[in-house]
Amino acid sequence: MNRQKFAVIGIGQFGSAIARALSKSGAEVMAIDIEGDLIESITDEVAYAVALDATDKKALLSQDIKDYHTVVVAIGGNFEQELLCIVTLMDLGIKRIIARARGASQHRILMQLGIKEIFSPEDEVGIIVAERLLNPNLVSYLQLPDDYRIAELIAPKRCVGRTLDDIDLRDRYRLSLVTIKKETIVKVDDEPVVEQHIAGVPDSKTVIDEKDFLVVFGKNKDIDRFIEIND
C-alpha cells in the first residue's frame, strides 16, 4: 500500500496540529508556511518542512507539489492570501484541496470556488463546547444526518452498578450501545497514569462501572432523555 502524501499550508496552531497528526498516523507530510520560525518549530515532526510563499506557483512547483494529491490550506489570518493560494493550487491541477473557513461568508465563497471539503474549526469547537456546557455528561460526539449522532457519555449515576440488560438501552431509550471505554491506572516510571481502553462489544451481563464512558448511537433527543432520567 502506497504511503499517503499530504501538503499542509499554513502552520499555525491548527495547521501544525493537522500536520503532526497526519505524520503520526504514518502519512508523508510536507508542511509549508511563509514564516521561517513556524517551519523551524515543526521540521523534526514531518517529512518535509519548507518556508515559501504558497501563492507563488514556481515556488510550489519547486517542491513537487503536484505529487501531493491532497493539499490542506489552513491559512487562518488572511483570507485573501488563502484564496490566492487555492486558485494557484487549482491552476496546478491539485486533485483534492481542503480549505479552512471562518464564518458563513468565507464558507460560501470557498464553495463558489468549487471547494467541496471545508472545515471551520472555530465554529465546530464552539458548538462542541456549548453542548458540553449544556450537558456535562457529553464528552464528544459525531453529528450525523437526520438528527442522529454517535456520542461518548460519562456513565450516568443511576446506571452505575447495573447491567446493560437491566438498563435496557434499546427498548427503553431507543439507543444502541456501540462500546464502552474503561479507565485503568497503570504505572509508568513509578508514576500512576490513567489509560483508556475499549471494552469491545459488551454483552447484556456487562456491569457499568463509575468511571466508564458509554459510546451510544441514537437520536439527539433520545440521548438527552437517557441522560436526564439517569443522571
C-alpha positions as a printed Julia matrix, in Angstrom:
231×3 Matrix{Float64}:
   0.0    0.0     0.0
   1.44   3.38   -1.02
   2.11   5.86    1.74
  -0.38   8.7     1.66
   1.08  12.13    0.9
  -0.33  15.4     2.25
   0.82  19.0     1.99
  -0.36  21.33    4.77
  -0.15  25.03    4.01
  -0.36  27.37    6.99
   1.44  26.08   10.06
  -0.35  28.0    12.77
  -1.87  26.25   15.76
  -4.47  24.38   13.72
  -2.36  23.61   10.67
   0.5   22.31   12.79
  -1.89  20.06   14.7
  -3.15  18.59   11.42
   0.38  18.1    10.1
   1.56  16.38   13.28
  -1.49  14.12   13.47
  -1.13  13.04    9.84
   2.57  12.38   10.31
   1.99  10.32   13.46
  -0.55   8.26   11.51
   2.14   7.27    9.01
   1.43   9.75    6.21
   4.16  11.62    4.36
   3.61  15.27    5.2
   5.08  18.44    3.74
   4.5   21.48    5.96
   4.53  24.86    4.19
   4.44  28.35    5.65
   5.88  31.73    4.7
   7.15  32.19    8.27
  10.51  30.51    8.85
  10.01  30.35   12.64
   6.85  28.28   12.25
   8.58  25.9     9.86
  11.51  25.56   12.25
   9.1   24.53   15.03
   7.78  21.53   13.09
  10.74  20.45   10.98
  11.57  17.41   13.14
   7.97  16.11   13.14
   7.14  15.89    9.43
   8.87  14.51    6.35
   9.46  17.96    4.81
   9.11  21.47    6.18
   9.52  24.36    3.75
   9.36  28.13    4.15
   7.87  29.64    0.99
   5.08  31.82   -0.38
   2.26  29.37   -1.21
   0.77  31.83   -3.73
   3.93  31.56   -5.83
   3.36  28.9    -8.49
   7.07  28.45   -9.24
   7.9   28.04   -5.54
   5.24  25.34   -5.17
   6.41  23.55   -8.31
   9.98  23.58   -6.97
   8.71  21.4    -4.1
   6.91  18.95   -6.43
   3.51  19.99   -5.08
   1.82  18.05   -7.91
   2.98  14.82   -6.25
   0.64  15.59   -3.34
  -2.88  14.63   -4.31
  -4.28  16.2    -1.12
  -3.39  19.73   -0.01
  -4.82  21.2     3.2
  -4.96  25.0     3.18
  -5.06  26.0     6.85
  -4.16  29.68    6.46
  -6.18  31.39    9.17
  -5.33  35.07    9.39
  -5.51  36.32    5.8
  -8.45  35.14    3.71
  -7.23  36.92    0.58
  -3.94  35.04    0.86
  -5.86  31.79    1.33
  -7.92  32.43   -1.82
  -4.82  33.23   -3.87
  -3.19  30.04   -2.61
  -6.27  27.96   -3.52
  -6.51  29.46   -7.02
  -2.82  28.71   -7.55
  -3.32  25.1    -6.44
  -6.31  24.77   -8.76
  -4.25  26.13  -11.66
  -1.67  23.46  -10.89
  -4.31  20.74  -11.1
  -4.21  19.57   -7.48
  -6.89  16.87   -7.23
  -8.05  17.38   -3.66
  -7.98  20.73   -1.84
  -9.3   21.02    1.71
  -9.7   24.6     2.93
 -10.38  26.49    6.13
 -13.28  28.93    6.5
 -14.03  31.43    9.22
 -17.74  32.08    9.2
 -20.55  31.64    6.72
 -19.32  34.25    4.21
 -15.93  32.58    3.75
 -17.61  29.19    3.55
 -19.9   30.43    0.76
 -17.01  31.96   -1.2
 -15.0   28.75   -0.99
 -17.97  26.75   -2.19
 -18.39  29.11   -5.15
 -14.74  28.49   -6.0
 -15.56  24.8    -6.21
 -14.02  23.68   -2.9
 -16.1   20.78   -1.6
 -14.21  19.98    1.6
 -14.26  22.91    4.02
 -13.54  22.93    7.74
 -14.45  25.65   10.24
 -12.58  24.76   13.44
 -13.7   27.79   15.44
 -17.38  27.12   14.7
 -17.06  23.39   15.3
 -15.22  23.81   18.61
 -17.7   26.47   19.71
 -20.64  24.15   19.08
 -18.99  21.28   20.95
 -18.07  23.49   23.93
 -21.63  24.86   24.08
 -23.02  21.3    24.02
 -20.71  20.27   26.88
 -21.66  23.33   28.92
 -25.34  22.47   28.49
 -24.72  18.76   29.13
 -21.63  17.97   31.26
 -22.13  14.21   30.66
 -21.33  14.66   26.97
 -17.63  14.07   26.29
 -17.67  14.16   22.48
 -19.96  13.36   19.58
 -20.23  12.86   15.85
 -23.3   14.57   14.42
 -24.99  12.56   11.68
 -27.84  13.43    9.26
 -31.5   13.28   10.32
 -30.78  14.34   13.92
 -28.78  11.2    14.77
 -25.42  11.19   16.49
 -22.79   8.92   17.96
 -22.0   10.27   21.43
 -19.48   9.44   24.13
 -21.04   9.94   27.56
 -19.86   9.81   31.13
 -21.86   6.93   32.6
 -24.94   8.5    34.28
 -25.08   7.97   38.06
 -28.17   5.74   38.03
 -26.54   3.37   35.53
 -23.51   2.63   37.71
 -23.55  -0.89   39.14
 -26.3   -2.06   36.78
 -26.06  -4.47   33.87
 -26.82  -3.49   30.3
 -29.71  -5.93   30.36
 -31.2   -4.07   33.34
 -30.69  -0.63   31.77
 -32.3   -1.83   28.51
 -30.96   0.92   26.26
 -32.57  -0.31   23.05
 -36.18  -0.85   24.13
 -36.43   1.71   26.92
 -34.46   4.56   25.36
 -34.24   3.67   21.63
 -30.43   3.79   21.81
 -27.75   1.36   20.65
 -24.58   0.86   22.66
 -21.53   0.87   20.36
 -18.96   0.09   23.04
 -17.68   1.1    26.49
 -14.43   2.91   27.24
 -12.94   1.86   30.55
 -10.3    3.67   32.59
  -7.4    1.79   34.14
  -4.46   3.1    36.14
  -1.02   1.82   35.2
   2.42   2.75   36.46
   4.88   4.45   34.13
   8.27   5.19   35.73
   6.6    4.52   39.09
   4.03   7.22   38.43
   0.3    6.4    38.12
  -1.04   7.1    34.62
  -4.69   6.85   33.54
  -5.25   4.84   30.36
  -8.48   4.29   28.44
  -9.26   1.01   26.72
 -12.18  -0.17   24.59
 -14.22  -3.0    26.1
 -15.03  -4.48   22.69
 -18.66  -5.44   22.17
 -20.24  -5.68   25.64
 -22.86  -8.33   26.31
 -26.1   -7.98   28.27
 -24.42  -9.02   31.54
 -21.77  -6.29   31.42
 -21.9   -4.1    34.54
 -21.39  -0.34   34.21
 -18.61   1.0    36.43
 -18.41   4.5    37.87
 -15.59   5.66   35.57
 -16.95   4.11   32.37
 -17.71   6.07   29.23
 -20.63   4.86   27.11
 -20.48   5.24   23.33
 -24.07   5.26   22.1
 -25.91   5.79   18.82
 -29.36   7.32   18.52
 -31.47  10.44   18.09
 -30.27  13.58   19.89
 -33.5   13.82   21.87
 -33.25  10.18   23.0
 -29.65  10.63   24.16
 -30.69  13.74   26.12
 -33.64  11.87   27.62
 -31.43   8.95   28.69
 -29.03  11.3    30.47
 -31.81  13.33   32.11
 -33.56  10.25   33.51
 -30.44   8.54   34.8
 -28.16  11.33   35.99
